[in-house]
């Protein structure tokens, strides 16, 4: 499955992508922002892919200006209507640009509006990662739990519609996309929930 919006392209992770992800995930500047900070071996990465390659987990490579620059995900999207999100960009060139916001807005729109696969989005942020904390608070996430190591934040559907409207309008203006429509390309698959398969069938597009 491929998703496009605001000039950014998201391609669902395949097994052929996992060594690229492992390389960047093991870089010290990425590892220090993660809860799991041990070195990831090829065997561990294969086991991870086996665990997430199903209809309840959606991991996408982020591509911008024809470069693969990071990873974004929505995982554990089951019937409890709570979706856990995450994002990291390994290309430092895009850290202080609108791209991380574009990616987050697209994923939230997919969760809350298109697939309606969640009523609450949750994330976990290390306490020392203040940049990530402030970034997600601007998107409307609120802290609901903390311990010595992490903050846990949540974004309700109500707050999503209340807060992100202006952010989405700004993204449309900045990128020149008048309606900011999410484009989705893909074929029905057993690796996707029924709602996604139905959406893809109804809105079938050809790659451009």
N, C-alpha and C positions, 0 to 999 in steps of 0.2 A: 504494500500500500504506500502511496505517495501523497503527501499533503503539501499544498502551496498557499502562501499568504504573505503579504507585505514584502515580496521579493525574496522570501526565504523558502527553501525546499526541505521537506522532511521525508526521509525514506526509512521505512521500517527495517530494523536491524535483521540481517541474515547471518548465517554462520560464517560466511566469507568476510564479514566485517569485524569479527570479534577480536582478531589479533591487533587491528588498528586501535580498537577501543582499549584493549588491554595495555598497549604501549603507552597511551596517553594517561590512562587511569593510574598507572604505576609511577608517573612522574611526580617527584616530591611536591611540586607546587599544587598538584591536584590532590594527592593523597592526604595532605595535611588539612584539607577542607572536608574530608569524609569521616564518617563514623568508623568504618572499617579501614584501617590504615596499614595493614600488612601487605607485603609484596604479593601480587597475584600471579600465579604460575599458569602456563598454558592449560594444564589439567583442571585447575580451579576455574579458569575462564570457560572451558567447555562445559563444565558442570553448571556454571551460572547460566549459560545460554540454554542448556537443556531445561533448567528450572523455569526460565522466563518465556520460553518460546511456546506460548499458548494463548488462548483467547481472552485471558484475564490480565495480560500484561502487554503494554505497548511501548516499545523503546524505538526511538527514531534518531538517526544521524541528522544533525543540523548542517545544511549546506547553504552557503552564502557566497555570492560572487564566484561560483564554480569551485568552491573549496569546502571540504569537510572540516567543520570547525568545532563540533561538539556533539553532545548527546542530551536528549530530553526524554522523559518517560512519564507515563501514567501507569501505575501498577496496582494489582489487587483490586481491579474494578469488578467486583462481584455483586451479589444481590443486596449487600448491606448498604449500597449507595454511598460508600466512602471510597474515594480514589486518592492514592498517595502519589504525589508528584516529585520530580527531581530534575535538575538541569546542571550541566557543567560545560563550560567552553574551554577547550584547551588552546585555542588560538588567541593569544593575548591581544592581538591587534583589535579584537572586537569586544574586549571586556568593557570598555567605557564608551560604548556605542548603544544605539537603540536596539540592536539585534537581540540581546537577551530578553528585553521586554516584549519584542515582537513574538519570540518563540513562546514565552509564557502566556501571552494573550491568546495565541492560536490554540495552544493546548487546552486552556481553560474554556475557550469557546467550543471546542470539540467535546469536552467533557459535559459541560452544562447545557449547551444549546442544541448541538447536532445529534449526538448519540444519547444524551440524557442518561449517561451511565453513572452519574454521581450527583449527590445533593450537597456533599461537603468534600472539599479538597484539603488534604493534610500534607504537611511537609515537616522535616526535621532539620534543624540548623545547629551546627556546633556553636557554642557560646562565644568562642573567639572569632567566629566568622561574622563580624558585625556588618560587613558589606552585604552579605547575603540576607541577613536579618532585615536591614533597612530596605533592601530591594523588594523583598516579599511583603513587607508592611505597606509599601507604596501600592502594591497590587490589591491590598485589602485584607491580607492575612493577619490574624490576631493570635497572640500567644495564649495557649490554654493550659500549658504544662511546662515546667522546667525542673531540671535537676542540676547537679554539679557540672555536667558536661554539655547538655543540649537544651535547646528550646524546641517545643513542638507547637506548630502553628496550624490554624485552620482557616479556611475561607468558605463561608456558607454561600449557597446559591443566591440568597437575598443580597448579601454584601457584594457578590460578584456583579450582579446587574446594577447595583447602586454605584459602585466605584469605578468599574472598568469601562463604562460607557464613554466617559471623556477621554480615557487613555486610547480606546479604539478609534475614536474620531480623530485624535491627534495623529495616530499611526497612519490612518487613511490619508490625511492631508499631507503628512511628511513624505509618504511614499508615492503619492499621486494616485492611489487606488481609490476611486470615488466611492465604491460600495464596500471595499475591503472584504470581499467574499472569500470564504475558504474554498479552495478547489481540492477535490479528492479524486484520486485515480487508483483503481484496484479491482481485482476480481474476488468474488465471494470465496471464502476459505474456511476450513474447520478451525483455523487459528484465529478466528474473529467471532465475536458474539453475534447473535442473530440480528440485533438492531443495526450493527455496522454492515453486515451482509445485505440487509434489506435496503439500507441507504445507498450503498454502492450500486446495487441493481437499479434502483429508481433513478439515480443521478449519474448513470454511467457516462464517463468521459473518455476521450482518447488522449494519450500523452501528447504534449505539445513541446 
